Amino acid sequence: MQATARTPSELFDTRLIYEIPTFQRPYVWNEEDQWQPLWDDVVRVAEAILDADDDETIAQIAPHFLGAVVIKNVAVNAGDIQRFWVIDGQQRLTTLQIVLDAAALVVGELGREDDAERLEDLVLNSGKRFARKPERFKIRPSRVDRVAFEAAMDDDQEPDVSTATARIVSGHEFFRRSITEWAGEKGEPGDRLGALVHALRSKLAVVSILLGEHDDEQLIFETINDRGTPLLGADLIKNFVFRTGDQLRADVDRWNDEFWRDLDDDWWRELVSQGRLYRSRIDIFLQYWLTMRTHEEVPAEQISSHFQNYAKPRLVDIRSAETFLAELRRDADAFRDFAQMGSDTARGRFYSLVIESLQLGTTTPLLLWLISSNHRVPAEQIDRALAAAESWVVRRMLLRRTTKDVNKAVVALLAHLDAAGTDHAGDATIEFLGQQTTDTRVWPSDDEIREELPALRAYGSINQARLRLVLAAVERHWRSTRQEDVSLPTGLQVEHIMPRNWRTHWGDDVVGDPEGVARRDRLVETVGNLTLVTQRLNGTLSNRPWLGTEKHPGKRDLLSTYSLLELNKRVIELPDWTEADIRRRGEAVATAVTEMWPRSVLASVG
């Protein structure tokens, strides 16, 4: 291994090609995080050159270091152009090329043809044999970025619709615009452009690490510190997969097109919330996919090592490797389609309710296992399994059972499903959950729901978003089949029917009774006393009495006038709202829960 500090004029001054292998991630640098900071550094160096009194002072200006690039010689035939594989640092090298090309374009347009040619020499391999061929450029991007790179670098070619929004094209336009604006700011444009050309050719530098024949490329790739955009676990996995493909002499370009290319797009790489952290969708998918496949909990920071351990025996030859990658890709497509699953299906309800609303992403491996086309689980068995798992989750949530063991329970369930076989997945899920007896896993029975739920403190103990979800489900459940199937409006709020500040209008019957006061304080927080109203109505209801006057209407009057919900229609039929009414309504809600999320007989599924 040889490490040398090299400027662009040293990196690109001869005929050569830096090839970015297929296994490298696509170009991901952007204006805010990399282009603007780099341009600020270039301007700082160029203006230091402008301010220098003589050549000796300019020579003393320290170059701006961009970081490291790791390259390796590629064996070529005699007379062929020199080639290097870029093991790491492709973002830097690609960006350097688009900066140099953008600068050459602007400098030429402003009449500095000699300087423009000096920059073009760092971008293009001269010679007729390279004209209009891919070898004309000194960087050969990976396949996913190739079209966009050529569109950006060919100054006489207008980017088409398919490349106009590509990051490489956007980066080239950013630097072209920035250079044009800076050149015209003040002073003599010729002097400023001369300083810029000097800075770009000789005052930027990278540490070029040339690997030897026996250096471990994979180890170096995984451990090197990428200063630009942090490597995703998926980047390390892709590197491993395609490097293995090279060793098998597989057509890795076809692998990329068929199995991986779409997994590099912005949707997969977007950071999304996962608990208190933000992670890319592709890393989240791979973590859950590995859990599904290995029946082990996979720490987020260890997905690359777990993947390699799992994949190695499945990548022993081209045929087995392509079978493995095809299965991975089918599951990735299923994961991406989660959000498109209709809420009128068991799988769509499970995703919307359990994974999204209840934020139990740890159940994702179960959903993925059940709907995977690799497993071919019968549709009715998928529905039974998901209905059982949904019931298990919701019942435990409402009775305030811990969720700390859900991940381990899902792993154990996956192992049970693999042993039972796909044809009986639903029955096996019901059997497994029904056999759980520990407090951290037990599936609450109908009797437990009916006995415990009406008396439990719900408001303040259960997240309000989850309470809204359950009350909305009760609303739909209580509606008659003769009523229109109308969607509930968004933004409904949880409201206490008997207000928390009940003492003003609702306390005459417990005055001087400390136990009665304490009992009522507990009761107003239970599900029997909770309903849904609009935000505007919620503010109006406030602490009003149940019955009012024509001038000062009470809660029943306002609910009767402004609410169409079945949740409230059943309440306003009552002449008063008492503790006994709260208990009866709590029991009714509990019964609805046992019917909506059944345990013993999943008759509502199918």
C-alpha positions, 0 to 999 in steps of 0.5 A, spaced: 500 500 500 502 506 497 499 513 500 501 519 496 498 526 497 496 528 489 493 534 486 488 534 480 494 535 475 497 529 478 491 525 479 488 526 472 494 529 467 495 523 463 491 518 459 487 514 464 481 511 467 478 511 474 473 506 474 468 506 479 465 498 480 458 496 480 458 495 487 459 502 489 454 506 491 451 511 486 453 518 487 449 521 493 453 528 494 448 534 495 449 542 495 448 543 502 452 538 505 458 537 500 458 542 494 457 548 497 462 547 503 467 545 497 466 551 493 467 555 499 474 552 500 475 553 493 474 560 493 478 561 499 484 558 496 483 562 489 482 569 493 488 567 497 492 566 490 489 573 488 491 576 494 498 573 494 504 578 492 508 573 488 509 566 486 513 565 492 507 567 496 503 563 492 507 557 493 507 557 500 499 557 500 497 550 503 493 546 499 486 544 501 485 536 502 479 533 500 480 526 504 482 520 501 481 515 495 483 508 495 485 505 488 487 499 485 491 497 478 487 494 473 491 489 469 490 491 461 493 489 455 499 492 452 497 498 449 491 499 452 490 505 457 492 505 464 486 503 468 484 504 476 479 501 480 476 506 485 475 502 492 473 508 496 473 515 494 468 515 488 464 521 491 470 525 491 473 523 484 466 524 481 465 531 484 472 533 482 471 532 475 464 535 475 468 541 478 473 541 473 469 541 467 464 546 469 470 551 470 473 549 463 466 551 460 465 557 464 473 559 463 472 558 455 466 562 455 469 568 458 475 568 453 480 564 457 481 558 452 488 556 454 486 556 461 480 552 459 484 547 455 488 546 461 482 544 465 479 540 459 486 536 459 484 533 466 477 531 464 478 528 457 483 523 454 486 526 448 486 522 442 482 521 436 481 513 438 477 516 444 472 521 441 465 520 442 467 513 446 466 512 454 474 512 454 474 519 453 472 521 460 477 520 466 472 517 470 468 511 468 462 511 473 458 505 475 452 503 471 447 507 475 450 514 474 453 513 467 448 516 463 447 522 467 455 523 468 455 523 460 449 528 460 453 533 465 460 532 462 458 533 454 457 540 454 454 540 447 448 535 450 442 538 453 440 533 459 434 530 457 428 529 462 431 522 465 437 525 467 435 533 468 434 531 476 440 527 477 445 529 482 451 529 478 447 533 473 445 538 478 452 538 481 455 540 475 450 546 474 451 548 481 458 549 480 457 552 473 453 557 476 457 558 482 463 559 478 460 564 473 457 568 479 464 569 483 468 570 476 463 577 475 463 579 483 469 584 483 476 586 480 478 583 473 475 577 471 481 575 467 485 575 474 480 571 478 479 566 473 487 565 473 487 564 480 481 559 480 484 555 475 491 555 479 487 553 485 483 547 481 489 544 478 494 545 484 491 547 490 486 541 492 489 535 494 487 528 496 491 522 499 491 517 494 492 510 497 494 505 491 493 498 494 498 492 493 496 485 490 495 482 497 491 488 500 484 486 503 480 491 499 473 489 503 476 490 509 479 497 507 473 499 504 469 497 511 474 501 515 476 507 512 472 513 514 468 516 509 468 524 510 463 526 505 456 522 506 457 516 511 456 509 509 450 505 510 450 498 512 447 497 505 453 500 502 457 495 505 453 489 503 452 491 496 460 492 496 460 485 499 455 482 494 458 484 488 465 483 490 463 476 491 460 476 484 466 478 481 470 473 484 465 468 481 466 471 474 458 473 474 455 478 470 455 484 475 452 489 471 446 484 469 446 483 477 446 490 478 440 492 473 436 486 475 437 485 483 440 492 486 439 498 481 432 500 484 435 499 491 440 505 490 434 510 489 432 516 493 426 512 496 430 507 499 436 511 501 431 517 505 432 517 512 426 516 516 424 516 523 425 509 527 423 510 534 428 516 536 433 515 530 433 516 523 435 511 518 435 509 511 429 505 509 434 500 505 438 499 512 431 498 516 429 493 510 435 489 511 435 489 518 428 486 518 429 481 512 435 478 516 431 477 522 426 474 518 431 469 515 435 468 521 430 468 526 435 472 530 435 479 533 439 483 528 442 490 531 442 496 527 449 497 527 451 490 525 447 488 519 453 488 514 456 483 518 450 479 519 448 479 512 455 476 510 455 471 515 448 469 512 449 470 505 456 467 504 454 459 504 448 462 499 453 465 494 458 459 493 456 459 485 453 464 480 446 459 480 445 459 488 447 467 488 442 469 483 437 465 486 439 468 493 439 475 490 432 474 486 429 472 493 432 478 496 429 483 491 422 480 491 422 481 499 424 488 498 419 489 493 414 487 498 417 491 503 416 497 498 409 496 497 407 496 504 404 503 504 400 501 498 396 495 501 389 497 502 386 498 509 380 494 507 385 488 507 388 484 513 395 486 511 393 493 510 390 494 516 396 490 520 401 495 517 397 501 518 395 499 525 400 495 528 407 498 524 405 505 523 400 507 528 402 503 534 409 504 532 411 497 533 416 496 527 419 490 530 413 486 528 415 487 520 419 481 519 412 477 521 408 481 516 414 480 511 414 473 512 407 472 511 406 476 504 413 474 501 412 471 494 418 466 496 413 463 501 407 462 498 402 462 504 395 461 502 391 468 503 386 465 508 392 463 512 395 470 512 389 473 514 388 469 520 395 470 522 395 477 521 388 478 525 391 474 531 397 478 531 393 484 531 389 482 536 395 480 541 398 487 540 392 491 541 389 487 547 396 487 550 396 495 549 389 496 552 391 492 558 397 496 558 402 490 558 409 491 556 411 491 549 419 490 551 419 483 549 415 484 542 421 483 538 423 476 542 416 474 541 416 475 533 423 472 533 420 465 536 414 466 532 418 466 526 422 460 528 415 456 529 412 458 523 418 455 519 417 449 523 410 449 521 410 450 514 407 455 510 400 452 509 398 452 516 401 459 518 395 462 520 393 456 525 400 456 527 400 463 529 394 462 533 397 456 536 403 460 538 400 466 541 395 462 545 400 458 548 404 464 551 403 464 559 409 469 561 406 476 563 411 479 557 407 475 552 400 472 554 395 474 549 389 477 554 382 473 554 375 476 553 374 475 560 380 479 562 378 484 557 371 485 560 374 485 567 380 489 566 379 494 561 373 498 564 376 500 570 383 501 567 386 508 567 386 509 559 387 517 558 394 519 560 396 512 560 395 510 553 398 514 548 392 519 545 394 517 538 392 510 540 386 512 544 384 515 538 385 509 533 381 505 538 375 509 539 375 510 531 375 503 531 369 502 536 365 508 532 366 504 525 364 497 529 358 500 532 355 503 526 349 499 523 350 496 516 344 500 514 349 507 515 353 509 510 360 507 510 363 514 511 370 515 513 372 519 519 374 526 519 382 527 520 384 531 527 378 528 531 380 529 539 379 525 545 374 528 549 372 527 556 364 526 557 364 527 564 370 533 565 376 532 569 375 538 572 368 535 574 367 538 581 364 544 578 358 541 575 358 534 577 360 533 584 354 534 589 353 527 590 360 526 592 361 532 597 365 530 603 366 523 601 374 522 600 373 515 597 368 517 592 372 523 590 378 518 589 373 513 585 371 519 580 377 521 579 379 514 577 373 513 573 373 519 568 380 517 565 377 510 563 375 508 556 367 509 558 368 516 559 372 518 553 369 520 546 371 523 539 370 530 537 372 535 533 378 540 535 373 546 535 367 542 539 372 540 544 374 547 546 367 549 546 365 543 551 370 544 556 367 543 563 360 544 561 355 541 565 351 535 562 344 539 561 344 546 560 339 552 558 337 555 552 342 560 553 348 556 556 347 549 553 350 543 556 355 538 553 349 533 551 346 539 547 352 541 544 354 533 542 346 532 540 347 539 535 354 538 532 356 531 533 354 525 528 358 520 531 355 513 533 360 514 539 356 520 542 349 518 539 349 513 544 351 518 550 346 523 548 340 518 549 341 518 556 338 524 561 344 524 565 351 522 565 353 518 572 358 513 574 354 507 573 353 510 565 361 510 565 361 503 567 356 501 562 359 504 557 366 502 558 363 495 558 360 496 552 367 498 549 370 492 552 365 488 548 367 491 542 374 490 543 373 483 544 369 483 537 373 487 533 380 483 535 377 476 537 382 471 540 378 464 541 375 464 534 377 469 529 370 468 525 371 475 523 377 474 518 376 471 511 
